[in-house]
Every structure is written in structure tokens, then in C-alpha cells.
């Protein structure tokens, strides 16, 4: 069985960032011993290089491999360039045991809104065109409106086309962040999981800072 932990939106550098909560997240993740950790963006608050360096220092203490996509805050102030240098590719494909993970950067420089873009659809389709126990798609922006978060805004602009593509590809799980509120939907045979913000004061009341955890057996 493959276990993947999902966290999002630490916003290192924000005045609301709480180091003690981040340390607690690291302890929980290491105790959980998942096969991998996926972080769905907004590592930083303003995309500054030092914020990235501070986040890398935190992530280096997490024992399982951490796989990351950037968020809209990470794309501020040419932060996407720092991401590529200090974190890695903004679009990637990873096999974790029998799980195929396809991840795409949905951010746009200096904009809160996001999109995937039709130029990425063939790449996504090819990425999922393999046998896998579980197929997971990863992005920062949420695909569906999150209840209890006020007026809806900043969803993926091509969400409808993307949902159709993912259903056609047989995707089982979609992981996202952005709205800072944890929520999970089941849309036919696909689960869509939005993680809450991890180590900021806004998440103190949530049951667990390491918001969601998925196993290849549990979702089939």
C-alpha cells in the first residue's frame, strides 16, 4: 500500500506564519511515515528568494520525499524563477510505488487567478496513459468552489475543460490548495481534495496540521 500525505499553503514569510506550527507539521509527517509528501503550492508569501530558502530549510527536515508545485504567491516578484532554481521543475511526473502523479503549475505571474492551458492537455493525457493502481493530479488552484469561503473567485479559469480531461484520463484523486480550507468532494469516480493552510494561525482549529492523507488502497 502506498501512502501520500498532502499539505498546502505554508506561506513562509507571511506575518501569520507560525514557526511552531510548521515544526509540529514536520513532526506529524515524520511520525506518519508516508511514502511521499505532496505540497500544493504557496510555499512563500511574496515569492522572494529568502522566503524560498527558509521554506527549503523546513522541508529538508521532512524525511519522506517532498514533491511541490508552485502557487500564485510563489509566482509573485519573478518567484517562479527562484522556484525552478531552489525547488525544481514546475511541471513534473512521478511514480510513487504503483501511483502515477502528474503535477502542473497553475499559477500566472503576479495574478491570483490560475489556469492550466490547452497547450498542457496533451502532456497531461500522455502522463496518465500508463497502467497505475492510482492516478493523481496535482495543482495549486481549486477546481470547484469551496463551501464556507465567501464569494467564489480565483478558481482555475479552464476548470470545466480540465475536469473533463481528468475524467477521460481515469484520474482517481485531484490534490489542490489555495483556499486555505480543507474540503473533499467525490465527483463520480474521482475524489477532489482541497487542503487547508498548514502552519499559519488560521489553521489552529483544524484537527490536524497535516491535512489529508491518501492511500492507493483506500480510494479504489
C-alpha angles and dihedrals in degrees: 000000000000119000123198123187118210124207132162149182106020090162094202107203095033117126085236094055110116114201093198090058091049089051089051090052091053091050092049093049093049091048091048091054097203120181090244143355122225120199115194101208147274092098088158136036101224104009093251119158094238091052088055091049091051091050092049088053090056094045091049088068092059108096100206116070112273117218117194142189121192125249133211093272090052090057094057121108092011087302090149087073091054089048092056092047100042104026109023141242117359092217120042147154122218135179112213106184104303093341121104112206121192115187129188134186106240096179128111120206111268094351129109093209120082142201140179098210130217091260087072097049097086090048090052092047092051091046092058095041092101135090109265138161089225132012116207128187119200130197138141105237120071119248097206132040111269114228117238096023099104126236110010117245143139097042120149104287093220094041095132095053091043094052090051090050093049092049090050090050091054095243113179102190135025117196121198143149133182101113096068092225121104115231137153128202131184112217106185103297096346128087117210113200124189114192124214124235109283118210105016130105090254092068099053092104096052116106095240132009090217089069108195138012126193131194127194090233099047098058100048 
